[in-house]
Amino acid sequence: MYLISDNVDTQMGMRLAGIEGVVVHDQNSLKEALENVLNQEDIGILLLTSVVFDMDREHLLDMKLNLTSPLIVEVSDRHQSHEVQSMIDETIAKIIGKVV
């Protein structure tokens, strides 16, 4: 696992759980971090905070759908946990055919 985060707090929390990562603040540093991750075969899961995911959402969604590895997962930080939970709830409801 590897984390690309927009803040040090999330990065440090993940490091306490044994997950290494990097903090990025713009699209250029995100692009560099992604290139680094894609060149490492031992990274099977890539975690990205919601803020990072929003830096280049269209491209990251394309990667998420078309890459076989790594698995790309959007995670919330302490400021956006309710937004990601709502998105997950809506997706699950759509899958099982329940209107939200």
C-alpha positions in Angstrom: 0.0 0.0 0.0 1.0 3.6 -0.6 -0.6 6.9 0.1 -0.7 10.1 -1.8 -2.1 12.8 0.5 -2.7 16.5 0.5 -1.8 16.9 4.2 0.8 15.8 6.7 -1.7 14.7 9.3 -3.2 12.0 7.1 0.3 10.9 6.0 1.5 10.6 9.6 -1.6 8.6 10.6 -1.1 6.2 7.8 2.6 5.8 8.6 1.6 4.8 12.1 -0.4 2.0 10.4 2.7 1.0 8.4 1.7 2.7 5.1 4.3 4.9 3.5 3.3 7.9 1.4 3.9 11.3 0.1 2.2 14.7 0.4 1.4 16.7 -2.7 0.0 20.1 -3.2 -0.4 20.6 -6.9 -1.0 18.6 -10.1 2.7 18.5 -11.1 3.7 16.9 -7.8 0.8 14.5 -8.1 1.9 13.5 -11.6 5.4 12.8 -10.3 4.1 10.8 -7.4 1.8 8.8 -9.7 4.8 8.0 -12.0 6.8 6.9 -9.0 4.0 4.6 -7.8 3.3 3.1 -11.2 7.0 2.2 -11.6 7.0 0.1 -8.3 5.6 -3.3 -8.9 5.4 -4.0 -5.1 2.6 -1.4 -4.6 -0.8 -3.2 -5.0 -3.0 -0.6 -3.5 -2.8 3.2 -4.0 -4.7 5.4 -1.5 -5.4 9.0 -2.5 -7.1 11.5 -0.3 -10.3 13.2 -1.7 -8.5 16.5 -2.1 -5.7 14.8 -4.1 -8.3 12.8 -6.2 -10.0 16.1 -7.0 -6.7 17.6 -8.4 -7.1 15.4 -11.5 -10.4 13.5 -11.0 -11.0 12.6 -14.6 -7.5 11.2 -15.2 -7.6 9.3 -11.9 -11.0 7.8 -12.6 -9.7 6.6 -16.0 -6.7 5.0 -14.3 -8.9 3.5 -11.7 -11.1 1.8 -14.3 -8.4 0.8 -16.8 -5.3 -0.2 -14.7 -5.1 -3.7 -13.4 -2.6 -2.7 -10.8 -2.4 -0.8 -8.4 -6.0 -0.7 -7.1 -6.8 3.0 -6.7 -8.8 3.9 -3.6 -10.1 7.3 -2.7 -10.0 7.9 1.1 -11.3 10.7 3.1 -9.4 12.7 5.6 -10.6 14.1 8.9 -12.3 17.0 7.1 -14.2 15.1 4.4 -15.2 11.8 5.9 -18.9 12.6 5.6 -18.7 13.4 1.9 -17.0 10.1 1.0 -19.4 8.1 3.2 -22.4 9.8 1.3 -20.8 8.9 -2.0 -20.3 5.2 -0.9 -23.9 5.1 0.4 -25.2 6.4 -2.9 -23.1 3.9 -4.9 -24.3 1.0 -2.9 -27.9 2.1 -3.2 -27.6 2.3 -7.0 -26.0 -1.1 -7.1 -28.8 -2.8 -5.2 -31.5 -0.7 -6.9 -32.6 1.4 -4.0 -33.4 5.0 -4.6 -31.6 7.4 -2.3 
